[in-house]
Amino acid sequence: MTGRHGRDCRELVEQLSRFIDNDLPPAERQAVRRHLQRCPCCDDFVASLARTVRLCQQTGHVELPPAVRARAVARVRRLIAQEALAPTPRRPQGSKGH
């Protein structure tokens, strides 16, 4: 989101999940509403995110077919094993870590 308000928009993103779930204290919730009223970019983003959450909730829990689940688990295990075997990246000489 790159609304006119820049930093305000980035800070809003941190609160969106709690806003949509109605989990923010009243004062914070009101501050988010005020921002949405003056920032169409964020308002559109929140509306889209809220629709996505509703759709996910309506869909509910769907069980993967056993073959798909087995392939996914095997793939994750391979990726974890590859990462464990990968050499650790070295920093160029003379660079300082932070």
Backbone as CSV, one residue per row, in Angstrom:
resi,resn,N_x,N_y,N_z,CA_x,CA_y,CA_z,C_x,C_y,C_z
1,MET,0.834,-1.167,0.000,0.000,0.000,0.000,0.877,1.227,0.000
2,THR,0.601,2.088,-0.893,1.379,3.313,-0.925,0.420,4.492,-1.010
3,GLY,-0.370,4.669,0.008,-1.290,5.797,0.069,-0.538,7.081,0.309
4,ARG,-1.282,8.196,0.319,-0.671,9.511,0.522,-0.014,9.612,1.889
5,HIS,-0.416,8.762,2.814,0.021,8.907,4.194,1.267,8.089,4.526
6,GLY,1.818,7.340,3.591,3.087,6.629,3.733,3.260,5.852,5.012
7,ARG,3.943,6.438,5.987,4.258,5.741,7.233,2.997,5.303,7.963
8,ASP,1.960,6.148,7.971,0.700,5.777,8.612,0.153,4.488,8.009
9,CYS,0.267,4.361,6.703,-0.237,3.162,6.018,0.540,1.923,6.461
10,ARG,1.865,2.039,6.541,2.675,0.895,6.960,2.349,0.496,8.398
11,GLU,2.139,1.477,9.256,1.801,1.170,10.649,0.432,0.515,10.744
12,LEU,-0.494,0.908,9.877,-1.834,0.339,9.876,-1.796,-1.156,9.572
13,VAL,-0.920,-1.551,8.670,-0.838,-2.959,8.269,-0.632,-3.855,9.488
14,GLU,0.144,-3.379,10.472,0.407,-4.178,11.663,-0.860,-4.440,12.483
15,GLN,-1.882,-3.617,12.298,-3.098,-3.739,13.093,-4.252,-4.399,12.342
16,LEU,-4.099,-4.653,11.062,-5.229,-5.092,10.244,-5.886,-6.382,10.711
17,SER,-5.091,-7.370,11.026,-5.673,-8.647,11.438,-6.551,-8.459,12.674
18,ARG,-6.024,-7.727,13.658,-6.793,-7.495,14.881,-8.011,-6.614,14.608
19,PHE,-7.901,-5.684,13.646,-9.031,-4.829,13.280,-10.141,-5.673,12.669
20,ILE,-9.781,-6.510,11.711,-10.775,-7.348,11.033,-11.414,-8.336,12.001
21,ASP,-10.628,-8.858,12.942,-11.144,-9.800,13.936,-11.860,-9.098,15.090
22,ASN,-11.954,-7.763,15.028,-12.592,-6.969,16.079,-11.895,-7.158,17.423
23,ASP,-10.575,-7.202,17.373,-9.747,-7.474,18.552,-8.978,-6.263,19.054
24,LEU,-9.216,-5.104,18.488,-8.493,-3.900,18.915,-9.272,-3.179,20.017
25,PRO,-8.582,-2.537,20.931,-9.263,-1.687,21.908,-10.026,-0.576,21.163
26,PRO,-11.101,-0.062,21.737,-11.938,0.935,21.042,-11.167,2.135,20.479
27,ALA,-10.228,2.679,21.229,-9.495,3.858,20.746,-8.658,3.521,19.507
28,GLU,-7.995,2.364,19.509,-7.191,1.963,18.344,-8.091,1.659,17.153
29,ARG,-9.222,1.018,17.417,-10.175,0.695,16.361,-10.674,1.985,15.689
30,GLN,-10.971,2.990,16.509,-11.434,4.270,15.979,-10.336,4.946,15.151
31,ALA,-9.093,4.845,15.594,-7.976,5.430,14.839,-7.839,4.756,13.477
32,VAL,-8.011,3.444,13.434,-7.948,2.722,12.151,-9.089,3.188,11.256
33,ARG,-10.293,3.301,11.809,-11.449,3.759,11.010,-11.191,5.149,10.418
34,ARG,-10.648,6.053,11.248,-10.349,7.414,10.750,-9.359,7.351,9.595
35,HIS,-8.331,6.521,9.735,-7.344,6.388,8.655,-8.021,5.871,7.388
36,LEU,-8.862,4.856,7.531,-9.524,4.268,6.366,-10.432,5.283,5.674
37,GLN,-11.029,6.182,6.437,-11.909,7.198,5.852,-11.140,8.174,4.975
38,ARG,-9.875,8.423,5.300,-9.115,9.391,4.508,-8.108,8.747,3.549
39,CYS,-8.034,7.416,3.540,-7.054,6.750,2.673,-7.742,5.642,1.861
40,PRO,-8.184,5.963,0.644,-8.891,4.969,-0.175,-8.063,3.716,-0.463
41,CYS,-6.747,3.871,-0.571,-5.876,2.722,-0.838,-5.978,1.702,0.292
42,CYS,-5.835,2.172,1.525,-5.929,1.274,2.687,-7.345,0.733,2.845
43,ASP,-8.342,1.575,2.587,-9.733,1.137,2.702,-10.013,-0.018,1.738
44,ASP,-9.545,0.112,0.506,-9.716,-0.975,-0.477,-8.985,-2.238,-0.023
45,PHE,-7.766,-2.062,0.496,-6.979,-3.202,0.950,-7.681,-3.935,2.098
46,VAL,-8.206,-3.175,3.070,-8.902,-3.779,4.208,-10.159,-4.498,3.742
47,ALA,-10.905,-3.910,2.820,-12.116,-4.554,2.301,-11.767,-5.875,1.622
48,SER,-10.696,-5.872,0.840,-10.266,-7.093,0.160,-9.808,-8.155,1.158
49,LEU,-9.044,-7.741,2.152,-8.573,-8.667,3.170,-9.746,-9.253,3.967
50,ALA,-10.713,-8.419,4.309,-11.891,-8.889,5.054,-12.683,-9.902,4.227
51,ARG,-12.816,-9.659,2.913,-13.501,-10.625,2.037,-12.742,-11.953,2.017
52,THR,-11.428,-11.884,1.939,-10.604,-13.099,1.922,-10.791,-13.886,3.213
53,VAL,-10.784,-13.198,4.342,-10.979,-13.866,5.636,-12.350,-14.527,5.690
54,ARG,-13.388,-13.802,5.250,-14.748,-14.386,5.250,-14.823,-15.629,4.376
55,LEU,-14.222,-15.567,3.187,-14.229,-16.725,2.288,-13.523,-17.920,2.915
56,CYS,-12.404,-17.659,3.556,-11.673,-18.744,4.217,-12.504,-19.350,5.340
57,GLN,-13.181,-18.509,6.096,-14.018,-19.013,7.184,-15.193,-19.812,6.644
58,GLN,-15.774,-19.377,5.528,-16.901,-20.086,4.932,-16.473,-21.441,4.385
59,THR,-15.269,-21.485,3.842,-14.764,-22.727,3.273,-14.544,-23.760,4.361
60,GLY,-14.079,-23.300,5.504,-13.854,-24.208,6.618,-12.622,-25.061,6.411
61,HIS,-12.566,-26.108,7.195,-11.415,-27.008,7.158,-11.647,-28.064,6.084
62,VAL,-10.731,-28.145,5.148,-10.826,-29.134,4.079,-9.670,-30.112,4.248
63,GLU,-9.979,-31.368,4.322,-8.977,-32.422,4.488,-8.323,-32.698,3.130
64,LEU,-6.997,-32.682,3.106,-6.280,-33.025,1.880,-6.395,-34.518,1.620
65,PRO,-6.473,-34.915,0.358,-6.433,-36.339,0.052,-5.107,-36.913,0.569
66,PRO,-5.100,-38.150,1.069,-3.895,-38.745,1.651,-2.667,-38.681,0.731
67,ALA,-2.850,-38.903,-0.554,-1.700,-38.885,-1.475,-1.100,-37.474,-1.571
68,VAL,-1.949,-36.454,-1.598,-1.472,-35.071,-1.681,-0.743,-34.710,-0.395
69,ARG,-1.309,-35.093,0.721,-0.686,-34.817,2.024,0.684,-35.491,2.118
70,ALA,0.773,-36.748,1.687,2.041,-37.490,1.746,3.101,-36.811,0.876
71,ARG,2.714,-36.366,-0.320,3.673,-35.676,-1.201,4.136,-34.365,-0.575
72,ALA,3.218,-33.633,0.029,3.580,-32.355,0.647,4.542,-32.576,1.818
73,VAL,4.251,-33.550,2.659,5.115,-33.848,3.804,6.500,-34.274,3.320
74,ALA,6.545,-35.103,2.294,7.831,-35.561,1.760,8.628,-34.385,1.197
75,ARG,7.950,-33.487,0.512,8.639,-32.326,-0.073,9.215,-31.422,1.023
76,VAL,8.433,-31.175,2.057,8.903,-30.346,3.167,10.118,-30.988,3.830
77,ARG,10.054,-32.288,4.024,11.199,-32.985,4.636,12.445,-32.865,3.774
78,ARG,12.289,-32.988,2.438,13.439,-32.838,1.530,14.020,-31.431,1.622
79,LEU,13.155,-30.432,1.661,13.623,-29.047,1.753,14.370,-28.801,3.058
80,ILE,13.855,-29.347,4.146,14.520,-29.192,5.444,15.883,-29.870,5.419
81,ALA,15.940,-31.064,4.837,17.208,-31.794,4.757,18.211,-31.030,3.894
82,GLN,17.762,-30.476,2.773,18.654,-29.713,1.897,19.200,-28.487,2.622
83,GLU,18.340,-27.820,3.366,18.772,-26.625,4.097,19.793,-26.990,5.163
84,ALA,19.579,-28.129,5.826,20.508,-28.554,6.874,21.873,-28.893,6.294
85,LEU,21.913,-29.382,5.070,23.174,-29.765,4.439,23.865,-28.618,3.716
86,ALA,23.132,-27.549,3.457,23.696,-26.419,2.705,24.772,-25.729,3.530
87,PRO,25.856,-25.338,2.875,26.908,-24.625,3.614,26.392,-23.260,4.062
88,THR,26.896,-22.803,5.184,26.523,-21.491,5.691,27.210,-20.434,4.850
89,PRO,26.454,-19.424,4.400,27.090,-18.377,3.592,28.159,-17.659,4.406
90,ARG,29.253,-17.398,3.763,30.350,-16.699,4.438,30.315,-15.243,4.031
91,ARG,30.679,-14.394,4.971,30.764,-12.963,4.692,32.090,-12.668,4.026
92,PRO,32.070,-11.710,3.125,33.348,-11.306,2.511,34.300,-10.807,3.588
93,GLN,35.569,-11.055,3.382,36.562,-10.610,4.354,36.509,-9.100,4.475
94,GLY,36.641,-8.649,5.709,36.632,-7.214,5.931,35.247,-6.667,6.256
95,SER,34.180,-7.476,6.056,32.854,-6.967,6.393,32.576,-7.230,7.855
96,LYS,31.818,-6.353,8.448,31.508,-6.496,9.876,30.041,-6.867,10.001
97,GLY,29.742,-7.821,10.876,28.356,-8.209,11.139,27.713,-7.250,12.109
98,HIS,26.393,-7.164,12.050,25.651,-6.281,12.964,24.798,-7.097,13.865
